[in-house]
């Protein structure tokens, strides 16, 4: 049974909670502040009790008194989400974000809602905003910058991604993962030598970094350099993940560049059975064509 607060009880709650909100800029500091706060608190009570319709009513009353409160709009959006009214929730979250540009929560929740709706570009944009704001609140939190770097990479914003990972290295010079992703950025920009340099640094810091071992070996195969070394380091990567189709493909591609066509065919057929990927199929087709050409001679 829902417990109905008396008017006197509500007044005492306001008195007790007032110090918590006295410095909260989410509430307009005018003669209507207590009215807004009262309905905001009651909205929270109803929402906790599962009475979402009453919670929405209370939050709306609070907004009439303080329509510029980002926090009230955020709570109203929460109630709309619980009610299943996503469009109204999105509208309130957008308003909350515009009223408090430095906030993290509205952007983070919007990212989740857009992701559920399979609006990936909009989700990434909101996630990026959330992470940027979070980085201002915690300027030395490396994990935030790593997540931000990943968002930039997914959106192919390589300049911003590079800046994020370089900043991580300023904070933590021995972060092998940052070097790995810098290598990926440079590789995407066709700067293979810079990518090789970063991968070497990653492996130097973490000799068992099998993703970096495979990546370096594959780049060597692509450029046709250090093929014996490429074979060694890819085989080392395979010791960690013997059935990784991407690693098996890398080894097959090294064999092809070494002219070991039968070995290449064997490894690439195995890679194709482990992982369906257009790049593996392309490699396999090229090896088969070369073998057929030799047989026709």
PyMOL commands that set and color helices and strands:
alter all, ss='L'
color gray80, all
select helices_A, chain A and resi 7-21+33-49+52-65+70-83+86-99+105-116+120-137+142-154+158-171+176-188+192-205+210-223+227-240+245-258+261-274+278-296
alter helices_A, ss='H'
color red, helices_A
deselect
rebuild
show_as cartoon
